[in-house]
Amino acid sequence: MKTNILKQLSFVAVMAISMGSCKESEFLDRVNPNQATERTFWVSEANAQAAMATIYSPIRGQMYGYFGGYTGWHTMNRADDVWFILGEEMINWQPATYTNTASTAESDFGRLYNTINRANVLLKNIKNVPMSQAKMDELSAEASFLRGYSYFLLATNFGDVPLRLVSAGENAEEIMKASSPEELVWKQIEADFKVAKEFLPITRPAGETGRVTKGAAIAYLGKSYNYRKMYNEAEAELSIIMKAPYSYDLTTKFEDNFTENTELNKESVFELIYDGAFGEGSWGSEEATSTQGFVIPNFVGPQGTGGWFKWMPTASIVADFIAEERPAGSDSKFDKRMYTSLFWKHSDFETATPDGAWFGNMTFDKIWEESATKRLRGEPDYPIINGVKGRFLIKKFTNFYKNEKDANSMYSQKNQNNNLRVMRFAEVLLLHAEAAIKTGKTGDAANDLKRIRDRAGLANKTWAGADDLWKEVIHQNELEFFFEGHRFFDLKRFYNYSEMKKVLTDNKKQGAENFQAKHFYLPIPQNELNTNTAIQQHPLWR
C-alpha cells in the first residue's frame, strides 16, 4: 500500500490527471497542466476548477472505478436481483457468489482514496488561490461532498477504514494509518455533507451541469442518517428537498431516467456525466485522450446487440414484478417499470402491449436465440405466466432506446453518451418514507409510497399500519432500483444476518449457501494490508 499510496496520492500525479470533456458541461473540458507544483499551480481560479474535475474521476471511472463495469458495478449488484453469467471473470464472479477473499483482484478501495486525497489537496490549497470568498467556500463544499461520498462508499462496503483528512504530501503519517471504527467514519461523512449543504448552490448554471448541488448534499446527509438509524434527523433533512425552493419530482415516464435524450431531468439529484465522443484512447484510464463514455450497456447488453452479456434478471425479481396488482382497465398487464427494466416477448403473456423490436429491429426471440451460448452455462428458472414459461433479459442500462444494430457496443463512441443517475428523487421519496415510518408519520410515508406506485401504474393500496408500510418500502426499493446497486445494501441494513441469508436462500441467489456474516462487508484488499503496517482487516474477516 505504501508504494501505491505514494503514487496515487502524490500531488504531481493528481495535477497531471485530466478528466476529459462532456457534452453537457464545460467544467469537464478542463485539463490540468503537467508537472505542476503547489507553488505554480494554485495561482488561479481556473486551475482550482481543473483540480476539482479530477476529484470526480475515480468515482466516475467507466471501466475501473466505483461505477466501472469491471469493478464497482459487479460488487454493487451482488444481491438477489441479478444473476451472474457463469464462466465470466473471476474477479467479478467471486463477490457475486460470496467466495471472494482479501486477495480477490480489482478492489475499488484504493480508487476511493484517490478521490479523498484529491479532495484533501484542494481543501488545503484553495485558501491560497485569489478568488472571492463565496467561490472559495463553494469549491471547498464541493470537495467536501465528494470526500464524504467516498467515505460513504467505503463505510458501506468496507466498514472500518482509515480516516485521512489531510493530503499525503502534507503529512506522511497519512500513508501508514490504522482504520477508524465505522461509527467515526460515519461522523466524518455527516460533517462533510453538512459543509456541502451549507455552501453548495441550489442550482448550477449551464456550464456546470452535472456538478453536485445543495440538494444532493441534503439527500445524502438524510440517506446517511437512515443508514445509522437516526430517523428523526433523516426525516427532517429529506423533507427539506421535497418542497420549494427545490423542484425535484418524479418523471412521468420511468424510462426517462435511463436514456440520453432525457438527461438532467427533474428527477435527477446526482448525475454523472459521460460522453463517448471525447477521447479515442484506452478504456478505463484517466488520460486526457481516453474515452469518457458510459460503457455499462456493453457489459449488460445481450449477445447479438453489441453487448458482452454478463448478467440476467433473477427469477425472484421477475416474480416480484409480476405479482404487483394493476388497476382495472390498465393499458398494460404488468408494473410499468418492468417494461423499462426487462426485455421479454410481450405476446407470451398479454395482448395489451405490442411486442417490441430493438437493435435494428431485432425481435425478442432473435435476441434470446443470440444469447443462447452463454445461457447454456446456467440461467434462472423463470416462473410460468399464463401457461407460458418466462424468458427475460435485462433492459435497464442497455441502449434499448436506439433502434440501431450493435447499439450496446463500446467500440462505437456514439453509443457511450448516456449519463448515470446516481441518485433519483424516487430514492428521496423512499428514504423519506422509511424515516417517516420510524418517526410515527405513517400518513407521510403512505403519500410517498403512493407517488412511487402511481408512476408505476399500480393499483391504489391501503396499509394496515407501520409494519405493513415497512414491508412496502422494502418491496418498492427492490422494484424501483433493480440493477442500480441498491438491493444488497438495503438487505444488510433492513435485516440481520440470519434473516438476510434466508432471503438470499429463498430467492435462490447464486452462492447463498456461502453467505456468512462477514459478507456484509468486502474485505480490505490484501495488498493494502501488506504495505500499510498500521491497518487491520475488518474484524469479521480476520
Secondary structure as UniProt FT lines:
FT   HELIX           2..9
FT   HELIX           11..16
FT   TURN            23..24
FT   HELIX           26..29
FT   TURN            34..35
FT   HELIX           38..41
FT   TURN            42..43
FT   HELIX           45..60
FT   TURN            66..67
FT   TURN            69..71
FT   HELIX           72..76
FT   TURN            80..81
FT   STRAND          82..84
FT   TURN            86..87
FT   HELIX           90..96
FT   TURN            97..98
FT   TURN            102..103
FT   HELIX           109..125
FT   HELIX           126..128
FT   HELIX           133..158
FT   TURN            168..170
FT   HELIX           172..174
FT   HELIX           182..199
FT   HELIX           206..208
FT   TURN            209..210
FT   HELIX           214..227
FT   TURN            228..229
FT   HELIX           231..240
FT   TURN            241..242
FT   TURN            244..245
FT   HELIX           254..257
FT   HELIX           260..262
FT   TURN            266..267
FT   STRAND          268..272
FT   TURN            276..277
FT   TURN            288..289
FT   HELIX           296..300
FT   TURN            303..306
FT   STRAND          311..313
FT   HELIX           315..322
FT   TURN            328..329
FT   HELIX           336..341
FT   STRAND          342..343
FT   HELIX           346..348
FT   TURN            359..361
FT   HELIX           364..370
FT   HELIX           372..375
FT   TURN            376..377
FT   STRAND          384..385
FT   TURN            386..387
FT   STRAND          388..389
FT   STRAND          393..394
FT   TURN            396..397
FT   TURN            400..401
FT   TURN            405..408
FT   TURN            410..411
FT   HELIX           413..415
FT   STRAND          420..424
FT   HELIX           425..438
FT   TURN            439..440
FT   HELIX           442..455
FT   TURN            456..457
FT   HELIX           466..480
FT   TURN            481..485
FT   HELIX           487..494
FT   HELIX           497..506
FT   TURN            507..508
FT   TURN            510..511
FT   HELIX           512..514
FT   HELIX           517..520
FT   HELIX           526..531
FT   TURN            533..534
FT   HELIX           539..541
//
